[in-house]
Amino acid sequence: MPSLKELVKKKERLSRGHRLCPGCGASIIVRQILLAAEGPVVLSCATGCLEVATSIYPYTAWKTPWIHCAFENSAATLSGVESAYRSLKSQGKIDKTIKFIAFGGDGGTYDIGLQALSGVLERGHNLLYVCYDNQAYMNCLSTSSLIMTKDGLKRITEIREGDKIYSFDQKTRQLVLKKCSGVFNNGTKDVYEVTTLHHSIKATANHPFLVLKRNGRGRKNSFIWKTISEMKTGDEVVVLKNLDQGESFEFNFDKAKKGDFKVNRLNEINLPEYSSSDLMKYLGIYVGDGWVRSGKGEVGFALPRNSRARETLISLHSRIFGGTIRTDEVYVYANSVNIARFIGSLAFGSGAKNKTIPSWVFTLPKKEKESFAQGLMLSDGYKIGSSSRYVSASYGLLIRLRLLLQTMDFRVGKIHKQRKEKGTKCVGRELLNDSEYGYICFSERQKWNTEKYPAQYRYQNFLIDNEYFEMEKVRDIELVGPEPTLDLRVEGEHNFVADGIVVHNTGIQRSSASPCGAATTTSPVGKVITEGKQQERKDLTEIVVAHRAPYVAQASPAFYNDLMKKVQKALSTEGPTFMNIFSPCPRGWRHPDSQSIEIARLAVLTGFWPLYEVENGEYRITYRPRKKRKPFIDWIKSQGRFKHLLREENKAILEKLERSVRQREGRLLALAGEKDESL
């Protein structure tokens, strides 16, 4: 085994520049393994934290042959490569000795990938399988996701702990408000776009959606959570169709007064204190055809003479603001410092490509939102039969308009993009330059006669009578590529409405590797279940031992010498070998990223993660704490996921957890033929 001085001189095979979180156990483990491995190696890695953060397309942090398998079958993938290598070597086409190492996390090893691992062990492939055990699943949404909150539509990046977020009550199937209890940056990951007839959303492969499970004739249907990797086209997801819980918006705007800085004279006008249908129609026209020049105290509109939009605007302006306006053949002007500053304060953006719909518009009553949409249509919209079409150069505006219309029970199509040359007519006007723009089509939803055909209509749409939600079939699931992602945690119902679709809390999901007592988003701590995860963690190391693998070991990155010796022993052993390595996750376990190695050390010193190996059925403890042993409570206190266990009412749960750890440790010592000195 080389010394530490010698190791630091070795060339790294996992380069800097990857996007794993600071303090991530997986990156430390991989570096130690690749430093221990001598000669050429071929690696495989299932989709997960390690894969997405080290292979930001078109780049890679790996300086050795590396295979990404899209599903949790890293073991099976590499076994095929190893078989091909053996065949080529026996034919004399390859001379050199190559080692094979497969990596997988909880999903790729403990749960979904267990069958693939079992097959490799049964068939006897000559490879090392490494599980970086971070004891949970981490799932997330793209940072472009838009979340429906009490304060309107917000980007997920704008959500803060304590914000009230709309959620689907799974008992009553009604719309409810729940508090956000956490927001976490999860780095860049591969995201998929899920598309239904009227909605689309981007999320990671392990993000759960609320899906209808049809249980057959005579049985009640039910809702289940499915991850994107489990979903298929035709699955029915829950989407928002109506949100009419708003009130008129109060404007906190201070009017400019004569004598203020650069204000020498003022045109007397009225400014509304609250939103209204008239004002929202006026603002809809402004978003489509208006501009503000605050420095000149001017609001202008590009509305040709004799157009319906001009007539409507002039009438609305008189009713809302009073005062005078001036016009010419093409434009309408209102000169007022206060109107210009007032409209400029409403956050509609400026410039055709930057116009948007601010969050507060989503909090309005349905009648006012409809008036806003009517104003938009007067400016840049037209109708074909019963279908309305709105055109805009601002893609962000179209995304938000689509979601706004979906809160008003409209049927809304996808966003289309077009490019047209100078001189082409668009919405009745000739384009002055080559232009790229988008459009969406929408129409009022026809009411279904559920009394006449109740069973048939309910079969088509399980939530047809629901005021706020309905079902839509998944039309497409497509890999988009790497994007920045965030995690969101919502209390109570543990779901929220993102991009109009009901999705599960992002964040940390329990896996069968999660310890008993751990709090995750899918094993939350509440009034009924106070301990978090109720089940014991799966002892995967012993499951592999039962397969009679020639070499099996547990290791910790805090004891790098022990870990690297085991890697070398595993790679020199003929047949399938396995290592289960403790992998701290600062974000999931809720500890400072600087404490990862200390927590990995505490896991060993408290007996939670014993270091041992099993060679051809013979057990050997490779490290015993003895005098360095730490109280079990020290490891519990080091992580936020266990803080609820420190409450007085959970004392019995904590004692049970410690007793289980001691019993498992005692059994292991007995198998190794050692005396139990500390228990």
C-alpha positions as a printed Julia matrix, in Angstrom:
679×3 Matrix{Float64}:
   0.0     0.0     0.0
   1.59    3.35   -1.05
   2.11    6.06    1.58
   0.1     9.28    1.66
   3.08   11.18    0.22
   3.2     8.76   -2.69
  -0.56    8.92   -3.24
  -0.65   12.7    -3.65
   1.84   12.37   -6.51
  -0.35    9.91   -8.42
  -2.36   11.2   -11.37
  -6.05   11.69  -10.56
  -8.53    9.85  -12.81
 -11.51   11.94  -11.7
 -10.6    15.48  -12.67
 -11.6    18.77  -11.11
 -14.49   20.65  -12.67
 -17.24   18.17  -11.83
 -20.32   19.56  -10.11
 -20.74   17.25   -7.15
 -21.66   19.16   -4.0
 -18.92   20.31   -1.62
 -18.39   17.55    0.93
 -20.05   14.9    -1.27
 -18.92   11.45   -0.12
 -19.21    9.95   -3.61
 -16.41   12.05   -5.12
 -14.06   11.28   -2.2
 -14.8     7.55   -2.52
 -14.22    7.48   -6.29
 -10.9     9.31   -5.97
  -9.69    6.89   -3.29
 -10.74    3.85   -5.33
  -9.07    5.06   -8.52
  -5.88    5.93   -6.63
  -5.81    2.38   -5.26
  -6.48    0.74   -8.65
  -3.32   -0.1   -10.59
  -3.25   -0.29  -14.38
  -6.1     0.33  -16.84
  -9.69    0.23  -15.61
 -13.08    0.47  -17.31
 -15.89    2.02  -15.27
 -19.67    2.07  -15.49
 -22.1     4.27  -13.62
 -25.89    4.32  -13.37
 -27.9     7.54  -13.63
 -27.6     9.33  -10.31
 -25.69   12.06   -8.48
 -22.28   10.67   -9.43
 -23.17   10.37  -13.12
 -25.01   13.64  -13.74
 -22.47   15.78  -11.88
 -19.43   14.33  -13.65
 -20.72   14.24  -17.22
 -22.05   17.7   -18.05
 -22.68   17.21  -21.78
 -20.54   17.48  -23.87
 -17.84   17.31  -21.17
 -16.73   14.62  -18.72
 -14.63   14.66  -15.55
 -13.5    11.04  -16.1
  -9.96   10.44  -17.35
 -10.52    6.74  -17.93
 -12.99    4.74  -20.08
 -16.4     5.28  -18.52
 -19.87    4.01  -19.49
 -23.13    5.67  -18.48
 -26.18    3.41  -18.32
 -29.44    5.33  -18.35
 -31.18    2.92  -15.98
 -30.13    1.41  -12.65
 -28.31   -1.55  -14.22
 -24.66   -0.59  -13.93
 -23.74   -4.14  -12.88
 -25.46   -5.75  -15.89
 -23.96   -3.22  -18.32
 -20.41   -3.76  -17.13
 -20.85   -7.54  -17.01
 -21.48   -7.45  -20.78
 -18.32   -5.41  -21.32
 -16.32   -7.79  -19.12
 -17.66  -10.79  -21.09
 -16.63   -9.16  -24.37
 -13.16   -8.49  -22.92
 -12.71  -12.12  -21.85
 -13.78  -13.3   -25.31
 -11.37  -10.96  -27.1
  -8.55  -11.88  -24.74
  -9.09  -15.61  -25.31
  -8.92  -14.93  -29.07
  -5.59  -13.15  -28.61
  -6.99   -9.79  -29.75
  -6.26   -8.11  -26.4
  -3.05   -8.64  -24.42
  -3.22   -6.26  -21.48
  -4.98   -6.89  -18.21
  -7.96   -4.61  -17.62
  -9.96   -4.26  -14.41
 -13.68   -3.44  -14.29
 -15.43   -1.33  -11.63
 -19.17   -0.58  -11.55
 -20.58    2.25   -9.41
 -24.12    2.62   -8.13
 -25.96    4.54   -5.43
 -28.98    3.47   -3.39
 -31.33    3.08   -6.37
 -28.72    1.39   -8.54
 -27.81   -1.09   -5.8
 -30.2    -1.46   -2.86
 -33.46   -1.15   -4.74
 -33.98   -0.99   -8.52
 -30.51   -2.28   -9.38
 -30.46   -5.22   -6.95
 -31.6    -7.72   -9.57
 -28.81   -6.7   -11.97
 -26.25   -7.0    -9.16
 -27.61  -10.4    -8.14
 -27.27  -11.65  -11.72
 -23.62  -10.58  -11.87
 -22.87  -12.39   -8.61
 -24.65  -15.52   -9.83
 -22.88  -15.58  -13.21
 -19.46  -14.96  -11.68
 -18.23  -12.0   -13.72
 -14.76  -10.75  -12.88
 -15.57   -7.21  -11.74
 -15.8    -5.04   -8.62
 -19.16   -3.49   -7.79
 -19.02   -0.41   -5.52
 -22.1     0.98   -3.79
 -21.65    4.54   -2.57
 -24.24    4.34    0.18
 -25.75    7.82    0.72
 -28.89    6.35    2.31
 -31.58    8.21    0.3
 -32.74    9.3    -3.15
 -32.23   12.9    -4.22
 -34.72   14.26   -6.82
 -35.35   17.73   -8.11
 -36.9    20.15  -10.61
 -35.3    22.35  -13.23
 -34.66   25.93  -12.07
 -36.99   27.06  -14.89
 -39.99   25.48  -13.09
 -42.79   27.85  -12.09
 -44.53   27.25   -8.75
 -48.09   28.31   -7.88
 -48.05   30.17   -4.54
 -50.4    32.31   -2.46
 -48.49   35.35   -3.75
 -48.79   34.29   -7.38
 -46.62   32.41   -9.82
 -42.93   32.26   -8.85
 -39.84   30.68  -10.31
 -38.6    27.9    -8.06
 -35.47   30.02   -7.52
 -37.67   32.72   -5.92
 -39.32   30.39   -3.4
 -38.27   30.94    0.2
 -38.8    28.88    3.34
 -42.15   29.88    4.85
 -43.85   30.72    1.52
 -47.4    29.37    1.15
 -47.61   27.0    -1.83
 -50.68   25.45   -3.48
 -50.99   21.71   -2.95
 -53.35   18.8    -3.76
 -55.13   17.38   -0.69
 -55.01   13.64   -1.35
 -57.96   12.93    0.97
 -60.44   15.58   -0.18
 -58.85   16.13   -3.64
 -59.16   19.87   -3.1
 -56.76   22.77   -3.53
 -55.0    23.73   -0.28
 -52.16   26.02    0.81
 -49.13   24.52    2.57
 -45.94   26.04    3.92
 -42.58   25.54    2.2
 -40.19   24.03    4.75
 -36.99   23.95    2.71
 -35.29   24.92   -0.57
 -32.03   23.26   -1.64
 -29.63   23.74   -4.55
 -29.01   20.3    -6.07
 -26.5    21.2    -8.79
 -26.71   20.39  -12.49
 -28.43   17.13  -13.48
 -29.98   15.48  -16.52
 -33.62   16.53  -16.77
 -36.51   15.08  -18.75
 -39.48   16.98  -20.17
 -42.87   15.41  -19.45
 -45.57   16.65  -21.85
 -49.34   16.25  -21.62
 -52.03   17.71  -23.87
 -51.94   21.12  -22.16
 -48.93   21.03  -19.8
 -45.2    20.37  -19.73
 -42.59   20.23  -16.98
 -38.88   19.43  -16.65
 -37.59   17.25  -13.8
 -34.99   14.6   -12.98
 -35.64   10.92  -13.7
 -36.35   10.1   -10.05
 -38.93   12.86   -9.48
 -42.39   11.5    -8.49
 -45.67   12.55  -10.13
 -49.2    11.8    -8.89
 -50.55    9.17  -11.3
 -53.97    7.51  -11.49
 -53.93    3.76  -10.94
 -56.93    2.09  -12.6
 -57.75   -1.0   -10.55
 -60.21   -2.62  -12.94
 -63.96   -3.1   -13.2
 -65.77   -3.04   -9.87
 -62.77   -1.68   -7.96
 -62.02    1.85   -6.85
 -59.27    3.68   -8.69
 -56.47    5.16   -6.61
 -53.59    7.61   -6.87
 -49.97    6.48   -6.66
 -46.62    8.24   -6.96
 -44.49    7.32   -9.97
 -41.06    8.65  -10.87
 -40.33    9.77  -14.42
 -38.2     6.65  -14.88
 -41.28    4.53  -14.01
 -43.79    6.54  -16.05
 -44.8     5.83  -19.62
 -46.91    7.52  -22.28
 -50.59    7.08  -21.52
 -50.17    7.44  -17.75
 -52.67    9.93  -16.32
 -51.3    12.72  -14.11
 -53.11   15.29  -11.95
 -53.05   18.86  -13.34
 -54.47   22.21  -12.24
 -57.4    23.52  -14.31
 -58.85   26.34  -12.22
 -57.73   28.76   -9.5
 -60.28   31.39   -8.54
 -59.41   32.18   -4.94
 -57.96   35.62   -5.55
 -58.85   39.16   -4.57
 -58.3    42.47   -6.33
 -54.68   43.53   -5.92
 -53.86   46.59   -3.8
 -51.25   48.93   -5.29
 -48.89   50.58   -2.84
 -47.79   53.4    -5.12
 -46.83   56.88   -3.98
 -47.76   59.54   -6.5
 -45.15   62.07   -7.56
 -45.81   65.62   -6.4
 -44.89   68.94   -7.89
 -41.55   69.93   -6.44
 -40.19   66.38   -6.31
 -36.82   65.8    -7.99
 -37.12   66.69  -11.71
 -40.91   67.21  -11.39
 -41.73   70.8   -12.41
 -45.31   70.31  -13.54
 -47.93   67.56  -13.37
 -50.98   66.55  -15.38
 -53.72   65.81  -12.9
 -54.88   62.19  -13.23
 -56.52   59.51  -11.09
 -54.57   56.44  -10.03
 -56.44   53.28   -9.0
 -55.8    51.85   -5.53
 -56.96   48.35   -6.53
 -56.97   46.27   -9.68
 -60.2    46.05  -11.68
 -61.47   44.45  -14.87
 -61.06   47.74  -16.77
 -57.51   48.27  -15.55
 -56.49   44.68  -16.35
 -57.83   44.96  -19.92
 -55.88   48.24  -20.28
 -52.71   46.54  -18.99
 -53.28   43.61  -21.34
 -53.2    46.04  -24.29
 -50.1    47.66  -22.78
 -48.25   44.31  -22.57
 -48.95   43.65  -26.24
 -48.49   47.1   -27.78
 -47.32   49.55  -25.13
 -44.15   51.12  -23.75
 -43.15   53.43  -20.93
 -40.62   56.27  -20.96
 -40.48   57.22  -17.29
 -37.89   59.94  -17.86
 -40.24   61.72  -20.27
 -43.39   60.86  -18.33
 -44.84   59.07  -21.36
 -46.91   55.94  -21.93
 -47.3    55.0   -25.59
 -49.2    52.41  -27.61
 -48.68   51.26  -31.2
 -52.36   51.17  -32.17
 -53.33   52.2   -35.74
 -56.22   54.57  -36.34
 -59.67   52.91  -36.62
 -58.48   49.76  -34.87
 -60.76   48.21  -32.26
 -57.88   48.12  -29.78
 -57.37   51.92  -30.08
 -61.04   52.67  -29.49
 -61.13   50.36  -26.46
 -57.93   51.81  -25.0
 -59.09   55.44  -25.3
 -62.38   54.58  -23.59
 -60.61   52.64  -20.81
 -58.04   55.4   -20.26
 -60.76   57.97  -19.79
 -62.64   55.8   -17.25
 -59.55   54.75  -15.26
 -57.18   57.74  -15.28
 -59.08   60.67  -16.73
 -56.92   63.36  -18.33
 -56.18   63.77  -22.02
 -54.35   61.67  -24.59
 -52.99   62.51  -28.03
 -52.95   60.38  -31.16
 -51.58   60.19  -34.69
 -52.03   57.69  -37.52
 -50.18   54.88  -35.73
 -49.64   55.77  -32.07
 -51.53   56.76  -28.92
 -49.73   58.76  -26.19
 -50.55   59.58  -22.58
 -48.24   62.15  -21.01
 -48.16   61.72  -17.26
 -45.24   61.15  -14.9
 -47.51   59.32  -12.48
 -49.09   56.98  -15.05
 -45.66   56.18  -16.51
 -44.17   55.45  -13.1
 -47.27   53.55  -11.98
 -47.25   51.19  -14.97
 -43.46   50.91  -14.77
 -43.79   49.74  -11.15
 -46.07   46.81  -12.05
 -43.21   44.56  -13.31
 -44.55   43.8   -16.8
 -41.06   44.24  -18.26
 -39.96   46.41  -21.16
 -39.3    45.67  -24.81
 -41.18   43.18  -26.97
 -38.83   40.29  -26.14
 -38.8    40.96  -22.4
 -42.48   41.51  -21.59
 -43.86   39.14  -18.96
 -46.8    38.53  -16.63
 -45.86   39.36  -13.03
 -46.72   37.11  -10.1
 -49.47   39.35   -8.7
 -51.66   38.87  -11.8
 -52.06   35.19  -10.81
 -53.6    36.24   -7.47
 -56.52   38.12   -9.09
 -60.16   37.01   -9.31
 -61.01   35.04  -12.44
 -63.0    37.95  -13.9
 -59.98   40.29  -13.78
 -57.65   37.64  -15.22
 -60.09   37.12  -18.1
 -60.11   40.89  -18.76
 -56.31   40.87  -18.9
 -56.42   38.06  -21.46
 -58.98   40.05  -23.48
 -56.61   43.03  -23.52
 -53.79   40.81  -24.76
 -56.01   39.51  -27.55
 -56.92   43.07  -28.61
 -53.22   43.86  -29.04
 -51.53   40.79  -30.52
 -54.22   38.17  -30.89
 -56.78   36.93  -33.38
 -59.43   34.21  -33.62
 -59.96   31.3   -35.95
 -63.45   30.0   -35.33
 -63.81   29.38  -31.59
 -60.05   29.18  -31.09
 -58.03   32.2   -29.95
 -54.37   32.64  -30.92
 -51.95   34.98  -29.15
 -48.61   35.94  -30.72
 -45.55   37.32  -28.9
 -41.82   37.75  -29.35
 -41.4    37.03  -25.62
 -41.18   33.29  -24.93
 -41.28   33.95  -21.17
 -44.57   35.82  -21.59
 -46.1    32.89  -23.5
 -45.03   30.4   -20.82
 -46.69   32.47  -18.1
 -49.78   33.21  -20.21
 -50.23   29.51  -20.79
 -50.24   28.87  -17.03
 -52.51   31.87  -16.37
 -55.1    30.6   -18.86
 -54.95   27.17  -17.21
 -56.05   28.76  -13.92
 -59.19   29.99  -15.71
 -60.37   26.59  -17.0
 -59.24   27.24  -20.6
 -57.99   24.56  -22.95
 -54.48   25.67  -23.91
 -52.2    24.17  -26.53
 -48.43   24.02  -26.55
 -46.21   26.99  -27.44
 -45.29   27.07  -31.13
 -42.3    28.92  -32.56
 -42.06   30.52  -36.0
 -39.56   32.58  -37.96
 -40.75   35.02  -40.65
 -38.93   37.33  -43.03
 -39.18   41.09  -43.28
 -42.37   42.24  -45.05
 -44.42   39.17  -44.07
 -47.76   39.98  -42.48
 -48.22   38.94  -38.84
 -51.41   39.77  -36.9
 -52.43   42.08  -39.76
 -49.15   44.06  -39.86
 -46.05   43.89  -42.04
 -42.88   42.92  -40.18
 -40.18   45.6   -40.3
 -37.36   43.06  -39.77
 -36.79   39.33  -39.9
 -38.53   38.08  -36.77
 -38.8    35.03  -34.57
 -41.87   34.75  -32.41
 -44.11   32.24  -30.7
 -47.83   31.72  -30.31
 -50.32   29.69  -28.33
 -53.87   28.66  -29.11
 -56.6    28.46  -26.49
 -60.35   28.17  -26.19
 -63.04   28.04  -23.55
 -63.64   24.58  -22.17
 -67.0    23.03  -23.02
 -68.96   21.73  -20.03
 -69.52   17.98  -20.08
 -72.97   16.6   -19.31
 -71.87   14.32  -16.47
 -75.45   13.69  -15.4
 -76.31   12.12  -18.76
 -73.2     9.93  -19.13
 -71.56    9.86  -15.66
 -69.64    6.59  -15.94
 -68.3     7.21  -19.46
 -67.1    10.75  -18.72
 -65.57    9.79  -15.38
 -63.66    7.02  -17.11
 -62.22    9.56  -19.54
 -61.4    12.06  -16.77
 -61.4    10.66  -13.23
 -61.56   14.17  -11.7
 -64.17   15.55  -14.12
 -66.38   16.92  -11.31
 -63.45   18.48   -9.44
 -63.46   22.29   -9.29
 -59.68   22.69   -9.39
 -58.01   19.6   -10.86
 -58.35   17.16  -13.72
 -56.46   14.25  -15.31
 -54.29   14.48  -18.42
 -52.48   11.69  -20.23
 -48.72   11.82  -20.66
 -47.98   12.25  -24.36
 -44.2    12.33  -24.34
 -41.19   11.92  -22.04
 -38.0    13.25  -23.58
 -34.46   13.7   -22.29
 -33.57   17.4   -22.42
 -30.03   17.25  -21.03
 -28.18   18.79  -18.09
 -29.73   21.8   -16.35
 -29.36   23.45  -12.93
 -31.86   21.94  -10.49
 -33.4    22.77   -7.11
 -35.1    20.76   -4.39
 -38.28   21.95   -2.69
 -39.9    20.59    0.45
 -43.54   21.33    1.36
 -45.06   20.33    4.69
 -48.32   18.46    5.2
 -49.43   17.09    1.83
 -45.81   16.77    0.59
 -46.77   17.86   -2.93
 -47.18   21.11   -4.83
 -48.24   22.51   -8.21
 -45.28   23.11  -10.55
 -45.87   24.24  -14.14
 -49.53   23.34  -13.58
 -48.81   19.68  -12.67
 -49.05   18.08   -9.21
 -45.61   16.77   -8.24
 -44.18   15.28   -5.06
 -41.89   17.15   -2.73
 -38.45   17.26   -4.18
 -35.56   16.69   -1.84
 -34.66   13.52   -0.01
 -36.67   10.33   -0.52
 -36.26    7.31    1.7
 -34.59    4.25    0.23
 -34.14    0.8     1.72
 -30.66    2.0     2.74
 -32.11    4.85    4.86
 -31.65    4.13    8.58
 -34.63    3.61   10.82
 -35.55    6.99   12.31
 -34.26    9.11    9.41
 -36.52   12.0     8.34
 -36.93   12.3     4.56
 -39.59   13.84    2.34
 -41.22   10.42    1.9
 -40.76    9.39    5.55
 -41.51   12.73    7.2
 -41.84   13.38   10.9
 -45.4    14.22   11.94
 -47.93   13.95   14.75
 -48.9    10.35   13.94
 -45.5     9.03   12.82
 -42.99   10.76   15.08
 -39.88    8.72   14.27
 -39.47    9.29   10.51
 -38.65    6.08    8.65
 -40.17    3.18   10.56
 -38.38    0.27    8.89
 -34.87   -1.05    9.53
 -32.34   -0.44    6.77
 -31.63   -3.32    4.4
 -28.35   -5.11    5.19
 -27.14   -5.27    1.61
 -23.62   -6.36    2.52
 -25.0    -9.55    4.1
 -27.29  -10.13    1.1
 -24.22  -10.14   -1.15
 -22.39  -12.46    1.28
 -25.34  -14.86    0.92
 -24.58  -14.97   -2.83
 -21.21  -16.53   -1.87
 -19.2   -13.84   -3.6
 -15.47  -14.51   -3.09
 -14.83  -11.09   -1.57
 -17.23   -8.66    0.15
 -16.31   -5.63    2.27
 -17.64   -2.55    4.05
 -15.51    0.6     4.1
 -15.54    4.29    4.98
 -13.74    7.19    3.25
 -12.65    8.42    6.71
 -10.39    5.34    6.92
  -8.78    5.67    3.49
  -5.99    3.15    4.2
  -8.51    0.45    5.03
 -10.66    1.37    2.0
  -7.8     1.33   -0.49
  -6.4    -1.98    0.77
  -9.84   -3.52    0.29
 -10.04   -2.13   -3.26
  -6.71   -3.72   -4.14
  -7.75   -7.02   -2.59
 -11.09   -6.95   -4.46
  -9.43   -6.21   -7.82
  -6.92   -9.01   -7.34
  -9.64  -11.56   -6.53
 -11.02  -13.77   -9.29
 -14.78  -13.49   -9.68
 -17.37  -10.9    -8.65
 -16.44   -8.7    -5.67
 -18.48   -6.11   -3.8
 -17.78   -3.1    -1.59
 -20.41   -1.14    0.34
 -18.92    2.26    1.18
 -20.42    4.79    3.58
 -21.05    8.02    1.61
 -22.11   11.16    3.57
 -24.48   13.56    1.8
 -24.43   17.07    3.34
 -27.66   18.17    1.69
 -29.61   15.0     2.36
 -28.33   14.36    5.86
 -28.41   18.06    6.76
 -24.9    18.63    8.03
 -22.18   21.19    7.11
 -20.22   20.1     4.04
 -16.98   20.47    6.01
 -18.11   17.69    8.38
 -18.48   14.81    5.88
 -15.28   12.96    6.83
 -15.89   13.48   10.55
 -19.42   12.04   10.21
 -18.02    9.08    8.23
 -15.51    8.57   11.06
 -18.21    8.81   13.75
 -20.3     6.16   11.95
 -17.41    3.72   12.48
 -16.43    4.84   15.99
 -20.03    4.54   17.25
 -20.57    1.1    15.71
 -23.19    2.17   13.17
 -20.95    1.29   10.19
 -18.53   -1.51   11.13
 -15.49   -2.05    8.92
 -15.11   -5.68    7.93
 -14.51   -8.04    5.03
 -15.73  -11.51    4.11
 -13.28  -13.56    2.08
 -14.63  -16.89    0.81
 -17.11  -16.95    3.68
 -14.57  -16.04    6.39
 -15.41  -12.89    8.36
 -12.72  -10.48    9.57
 -13.16   -7.18   11.41
 -10.65   -4.77    9.86
 -11.01   -2.02   12.47
 -12.38   -1.93   16.04
 -12.78    1.38   17.9
 -12.07   -0.04   21.38
 -10.72    2.9    23.46
 -11.63    5.39   20.71
 -15.27    4.33   20.8
 -17.77    7.21   20.8
 -21.32    7.29   22.21
 -23.94    6.45   19.57
 -25.74    9.72   20.35
 -22.76   11.68   18.96
 -23.43   10.31   15.47
 -27.16   11.03   15.77
 -26.51   14.64   16.86
 -24.21   15.26   13.91
 -27.06   15.22   11.34
 -30.26   17.22   10.97
 -32.18   14.2     9.63
 -32.17   12.74   13.19
 -32.82   15.89   15.24
 -36.42   14.85   16.01
 -35.07   11.77   17.82
 -33.55   14.07   20.45
 -37.02   15.07   21.71
 -38.05   13.58   25.03
 -41.09   11.86   23.51
 -38.81    9.99   21.06
 -36.42    8.68   23.7
 -37.76    5.13   23.34
 -37.29    5.24   19.55
 -33.68    6.36   19.96
 -33.02    3.57   22.46
 -34.54    1.04   20.06
 -32.33    2.29   17.22
 -29.18    2.06   19.35
 -30.17   -1.42   20.54
 -30.58   -2.55   16.93
 -27.12   -1.2    16.03
 -25.56   -2.99   19.0
 -27.28   -6.28   18.16
 -26.08   -6.13   14.56
 -22.57   -5.31   15.73
 -22.62   -8.19   18.23
 -23.73  -10.65   15.57
 -20.92   -9.52   13.28
 -18.32   -9.94   16.03
 -19.6   -13.46   16.66
 -19.29  -14.34   12.96
 -15.71  -13.06   13.02
 -14.95  -15.1    16.15
 -14.13  -12.03   18.24
 -15.16  -11.19   21.78
 -17.77   -8.55   22.38
 -15.86   -6.26   24.73
 -17.85   -3.05   24.38
 -21.48   -4.16   24.51
